[in-house]
Amino acid sequence: MLRVLVADERGRRLPAPGVSRWLARVAPARARGTISVALVSDATVRALNRTYRGVDRATDVLSFSATPSPEPRIPNP
């Protein structure tokens, strides 16, 4: 079973039953785990895109691997 967590920029959980239903239809029947979705402003996604991809513009989607990398990348403060 997939667990879906949806939050806003401040980390507040948002109800999103439509996302859960959609994933239940499209995900493989044996899929297991948690999917976290953050709904953020253009300014926030632009800052994240710049930090993690080196691209200074907003984008529609950013995705991050759940598998830890050997050397975690920590953004400069």
FENVENRA-V771981 format. One record per residue. N is the residue number from 1. NEAR is the number of other C-alpha atoms within 10 Angstrom. D_LAST is the distance of its C-alpha to the last C-alpha in Angstrom with 1 decimal. Layout:
BEGIN
n;near;d_last
N;NEAR;D_LAST
N;NEAR;D_LAST
END
This chain:
BEGIN
n;near;d_last
1;12;37.2
2;16;33.9
3;12;31.8
4;17;29.9
5;16;27.0
6;18;26.0
7;16;23.4
8;13;22.1
9;12;18.6
10;9;18.6
11;11;19.9
12;10;23.4
13;13;26.0
14;13;28.3
15;12;31.9
16;12;32.4
17;11;35.8
18;9;36.3
19;13;33.5
20;16;34.9
21;11;38.3
22;10;37.3
23;16;35.6
24;15;38.7
25;9;40.7
26;8;38.7
27;12;37.2
28;11;39.4
29;10;41.6
30;7;40.2
31;11;36.5
32;11;34.7
33;8;31.2
34;12;28.6
35;13;27.1
36;10;24.1
37;17;23.8
38;18;21.2
39;15;22.6
40;14;20.0
41;11;20.2
42;13;20.2
43;11;17.1
44;13;15.1
45;21;16.8
46;18;16.1
47;16;12.3
48;19;12.8
49;18;15.3
50;14;13.3
51;15;10.5
52;13;13.2
53;10;16.2
54;10;15.4
55;13;17.7
56;13;16.9
57;13;19.4
58;17;20.1
59;12;22.1
60;7;24.5
61;10;23.2
62;14;20.4
63;7;21.4
64;7;19.9
65;6;22.1
66;8;22.9
67;6;23.7
68;8;21.1
69;8;20.4
70;6;21.3
71;6;17.9
72;7;15.2
73;9;12.4
74;8;8.9
75;8;6.3
76;5;3.8
77;3;0.0
END
